[in-house]
Amino acid sequence: MHIAVAGNIGSGKTTLTKLLAKHYNWTAQYENVDNNPYLASFYEDMQRWSFNLQVFFLNERFRHIIDIRNKKRKTVIQDRTIYEDAYIFAPNLHDMGLMANRDYLNYMSLFELINSLIQPPDLLIYLKANTSTLVSQIQKRARPYEDLIRLDYLKKLNERYNDWADNYKQSKILVVDVDEVKFSENKDDLGFVIDQINAELFGLFNEEEKK
């Protein structure tokens, strides 16, 4: 199976991916943030580097999906999806005037081609959070380049994320309210998330059968 964790910057995607990979003995596939050659430059000058960054992410995400589908006998949990780049980040940059129209059209044409060749995840887990929660969690992890994130940019992303999740139809979706469910701090809250995942994936099977 292919499980994907989606959510805005600071929502806890990587943390939940690690916790679920450990619990279920799933193979985790993480977003390569530290080795991204464009990310720091993008936050310094979004208009200059937006297209380069989005094409880099699109390429990386497509490679990840091919790798996931090649692991036919394993369950893989993925930190962030290809859909978030195309339906949230790229159009947000375009609407904010941070990506030129010709670059946006070029990017979307490339995404549509890729999208015709891939399958959606078996389950999408969406981490929903208000902007103040995102800001708090971004500050806690203290990545230097994230100090440059504009609040209006984060807010607009959040609006798009919620709209996208509300209209997501490609596969099963589980929404986790990060404002209320503190899975990184509270074992009971993590257990609640796991119970929800079990219900979505395995229905009434017992714990051993679920694994």
N, C-alpha and C positions, 0 to 999 in steps of 0.2 A: 504493500500500500504506500501511497504518497500522502503524507499529512503536511499541511503548510500553516505556518503561523504568520499572521498579517497584523499590522498596526503601525501607528505613527511613530515618529522618532521619539524614543524615551518611553514607549508603552510597555516594554519588558519582553519583547520578542525573543531575544537571545537567552534571557534567564529562563523563560518558560520552555524554550526548546531544549535547554540543558536538563532541566528537571524532568521533562517527559521522556527524553531519550534515556535517562538513567532509570526511570521507573519501569518503562516498557521494554528496555533493552533495544531500542530503535537506533538506527544509524542517523546521526545528526549531520545536517549540512548547513553551515553558517555563512552569513554574508561576510565577505572579505573586506572589512572596513579599514583595518590597519595598513593594508597594502594597496589601497586605492590611490592611484597617482593623481586623481583630480579633486578629491573631496575637500582638502584644505584650501586649494585654490578657488574652488567653487564658492565656499562660504566667504572668501575675501572679495570675490568679484563674480556674482551669480550670472550676470548677463554675458560675460565673456566666456564662462566655462560650462554653462548649462547644457548645451547640446553635447559637448564632449563627455560630460559626466553621465548623461542619460544613455548615450550609445554604449559607454563602458558597462553600465549596469545591465542593459539589454543583452549585450554579448555574454556577460557573466551568468545572468539568469538562464539564458538559453542553454548554455553549457551545463548548468546545474540540472536542468530538466532532462537533458539527454542522459546525463550520468545517473539520475534517479531511475529512469525507465530501463537503463541497462542492468540495474540491480533488481532483477525481476523477483528474486526469492526473498528480498529483504524489505522491511518497512523503513522508509526514510522520512524523517521530519525535517522540514525546510524552514529556515529563518528568512522570512520575507518572500514574496511571490513576484513573478514577472508582471502580473496584472497591476500591481501597485505603481510600478514605474510608468506604465502606459495610460492608466485611467486616473491617476492621482498626481504624481509628481510632474510629468511632462505637461499635461494640460494646465496645471497650476502655474508652472513657470511661463507658459505661453500667455495665459490670461493676465499675469502680473507684468507682462512686457519684458520678461527676463529671458525669453527664447524667441528668436525671430520666426515669423510665419513660415518662411521657406524651410527652416530647420525643423520646425514642428511637423510640417506636412511630410518631410523626408523621414523623420523619425517614426511617425505613425504608419507610413507605408511599409517601413521595415518591420515594425511590430506586427502588422496585419499578416504579412507573409509568414513570420515566425509562428504567430498564433494559429495559423492554418495547419501547422505541422505538429502541434503539441496537444496534450490532453490535460484537463484541469486536475487538481489534486482530488483525492477521494474525500478528504475532509479539510475544510478551511476553518481555522480558529482565529477569530478576529478579536484583538485586544482593544476594547473601546475605553477611552479615557478623556476627561476634560483637559483643557489646555494647562490649567494650573498643576494638575498631576504630572503632565508631561514635563513641564518646566522643572518641577521639583526633582524628578527622576533624572533628567538630563544634568542638573547641577550636581547630584550625588555622584554620578560616574565621572565627572570632571575631565572630559576629553577637551583639550585646549581648543581645537577648531570649532567645537560646538558652542563655545562662548560667543561666536559670531552669528549664530542663528537669529534671524529677525523674528520678533514675536508675531508680526502680521503674517509672515510666511508660515509659521507653525499653526496659527489659527486657521488660515485658509486650507492648509493641508488637512486639518482635523475635520472641517466641514465636508471636504471631498471624501475623506475616508468614511464618514458616517453615511453619506449618500450612497457611496459605492456598496457598502455592506448591506444597506437596506434593500438594494436592488440586485444583489448577487444571486445568480440562478445557476451558475455552471456546475455546482456540486453541493453537497451538504455543507452547512455553515453553522458554527457554534460561536456565539458572541459572549465574551467574558468582560464584565464591567470591572475594569482595573481600579476604578475609584472605590469600589466596595470589596472586591475580592483580592486580597493581598497575598497571592500565592507564593511570593518570594520570602515573606516574613512569617506566614502562618501555615502550619502543616494541615490544619483543618480546611483552610481555603484551597490549598493545593489538592487535598482529597476531594473537595467539591468539584474542582475542574476535572479531575480524573474520572469521577463518577459521571459527569456530563459527557466526557469523551467516550467512555464505555457504553453509555446509552446510545450514542450516535453510531458507533462502529459495530458494537456487538449485541445490542439489544438485551435479551434476557439470559445470555450465556453466563456461566459462573466465572469467577476470577481467573482460574487456571485456563479455561477455554479461551478467555479474552486475550491472553498473552500468546 
